[in-house]
Amino acid sequence: MTAVRLQRAIARGGIASRRRAEDLIRQGRVTVNGEVASLGMEVDLDRDVVKVGGRRVRPVPDVWMLLHKPVGTVVTRSDPDRRPTIYGLVPDIPGLVYVGRLDYMTSGALLLTTDGTAAHRLTHPRFEVERAYRVLVHGREVSEIRRRLAGTTVIDGRPVRIVRHRLREGRGGTAELLLTLAEGRNRIVRRLCEQWGLKVDRLSRLSYGPIRLGRLPVGKWRYLSRSERERLLASVGTSNG
């Protein structure tokens, strides 16, 4: 296990939430190798002895899973409006975090893991991890969409990194766009379509890095295979160790 923030290690061990863990650290109720801990410390549970009120925090194995997120679910632990969240669809595993958000009306591939360090790398712009999307749109002629695809679109002062694209004309003035982006800015596909004057009828993420949604049914999840984990971590320069 790699070194992580102390409060995260406590949360991942199922002792307390991260916020509660921070309170416990401030209260002096957490020790690391026999010494009272301080907020901001990093620990490796394979080497360090971390105790909360005398109870030892044990390392847990890394978990990686893929969820086919349905439309109408929120990517958050809890929602103030009491909308269903993605955590109601997956096992209750301490420290499980999502890798990149999908908005309420977007479906598709959503990775979840207990490896917070890898999750951070997979979402960091520096690594340019590719995400593929299928978008059903209307509102512009196909020729105009092609013109836009051939050019550069700037959002918030930065060009959108479109790596690959494919355009199919549909019925009734609709079109299907297959887009692969090397970035994951908030709502970037919807914002791209808005800038092009397109209305989004349906949006789904097909893959995240080398992990593809495939035939996984909507609302279902599966664990990643060992080879999938290795390829995913290799894409951001790390490994299973």
N, C-alpha and C positions, 0 to 999 in steps of 0.2 A: 504494500500500500504506500502511496506517495504522501508527503506531508500536506496537511490541510489545516485550515483555521480550527482552533480548538472548539469553538461553538458548533461548527459544522460536524466535527467528529462526534460530539456529544449527541447531536440531533440524528446523525446517521446511525449511531448505536442504539437509537430508540429510547434514550433516557429522558429527553425533553425536547421541545421544539427549539429551533435555533434562537428565537427571541428569549424564551425562558432560560436557555443555556447561558445567554449573555448575562441575564440577571443573576444566575447562580455564580458565574465567574466573578462578577462585581461584588457579590456578597462574601466572597472568599471561601465558598463551599466546594471549590474544584481544586484538585491537586494534580500536578504532573511530576512523576518520579519523586513523590514525597514532598514536593515544594508547592506552596500556594500559587495557583496560576494567575495570570493576568490576561485581560482581554487583548486579543490580537496575536497571541501566541500561535505557532503552528506545531502540530504534533503528527507523529506517525504511529498509529496504534499497533503496528507490528513490532515497534521498538520501545515506545514510551508507555508507561503505566499511568493511565488517566483514571482518576476516581472522582465521583460526584457524591458527596455525602457518605463516603466510604464504599460506595458501590463502583466496581470497576467497569469501565467502558470497554467492550470487546470489539475487535475488528469484525466487520461483516464483509462477505464476498461482494465483488462488483456485480451489479445486475444491469443488463442491457435488454431493452425490449422495444418493439415497434408496435404502435397503436394506429389503427385506421380511425382517425378522429371523425366523428360525424358532424354534420352541420347542426348548429344549435347547442353546442357544448362550449364551455369556457375553459381556456388553458390557464388555470389557476388552482390553487389549493382550496380556496373557498370564495364564494361570490356573494357580495352584499345584497344583490337582487335575487338570491336563491335560485339562480339558473343552474342547470346541471353542469358539473365540471368533469374534466377528463379523469380525475382521480376516482370517480364513481365507476369507472370502466376497467380499472386495473387493480391488481392486488395491493393491499395496504402494506407497503414496504417502507420502513423508516429511511429517510434521506433520499427518497426517489424524486428526481427533478426532471423537468422536460428540457429538450434541446431545441430551442427556437420556438417561438409562438406561432400559432395559427389563429386568425380571428374567428369570431363567433359563427360567421356564415361561410367559413372555409373548411373543407374537409381534407382528408388525406394523411400522408405519412408523418407521424410524430414520434420521434425517438424519446425514450425516457431511460434514465440511468441513476445509479447511486454514486457514480464517479463524477463529482462536481468539477474537478480539474479538467477532465476531458471534455465535459459539457461546455465549459467556458471556452476552451480552445476551438471547439466545433462551431461556436457562434461568433468567434472573434473575427473581425473583418480582415485581419492580417493573413489568415489562412485561406481565404477565398473558397470556402467549401461550396460546391455546386448544389443547387436545389432545382429540381425540375417540376414544372407546373403544367396542368391542362386548364385552359380558360375558354369558356364559351361566352362570346361577346356579340353585341350588335351596336349599330349606330353609325358605322362608317363603311364605305365601299371597301372591298378587298384590296383594290389598287391603292387606296390611301393607307391602309394598314401596312401593305408591303413597303410603301415609301417610308413610313415611319420606322419600320424594322431595319431598313437599309441605312438609316441615319443614326445619330446619337441623341439620346434623350437625357437631359440634365434635370435632376431633382435635388433640391436643397444644395445646389452648387456643385454637385458631383454627378458624373455620368453613370447611368445604370449599366452594370456589367452583364450584358446579354451574351452568353457564350454560344448558344445554339438556339435556333428557332425553326418552327415549321408552321405553315398556315394552310388551313383547309377551309374552303368555302362551304357553308351549310345551307339549309333551307330557310326561306322566309327572311332573308337579310342577315342571317347569323353567320358567324365564323368561329372556327376552333383554332386556338393558338396553343402550340406546345412551346413553352419557353424554358430554357435552362439559364439560371442566373448564378453568378459567382459572388453572391452577397445575400444578406438577409435583413435589410432594413425593414422597419415596421411597416406593414401593409404595402410593401414596395410594388407588388404586382398590381394591386388595385389602384395605387397612385399612378403607376405607369399607364394603365388603361384610361384613367381619368384624364391624364394629360393629353392622350391621343383622341379624346372625345368618344371613348367607347364605354358602353354600359356592360357591366359584368353580370351575366345570368348565372354562371356557375364557375367555381374555382376550386381546384383540388391540387394538393402537392403529391407528386408521383414518387419522388425520391428525395433523400437527404444524403449527400455524399454518395458512397457506393451502395447504400441500402435502399432497395426498391420496394414499393408497396405491393406490387404483384397482385395476387388473387386474394389477399387478406380481406375478409368481409368487413363491411362498415361496422364500427363499434367493437371489433374484436382486436386482440393483441396476441403477440407471440414473442418468445425470447429470441434474441439474435444467436445465430450459430457462432462457434468459435472462429471460423474463417471470416464471417461477417465482422465480428468484433475486431479481428486483427486488421482487416482492410480499412475499417472505419478509423481506428486509432492511427494506423500508418498514414492516413490522409492528412493528419495534423501533426505528424512527427513524433508520435509516442507509441507505446506498445502495452500489451497486457503484463509485461514484466515476467 
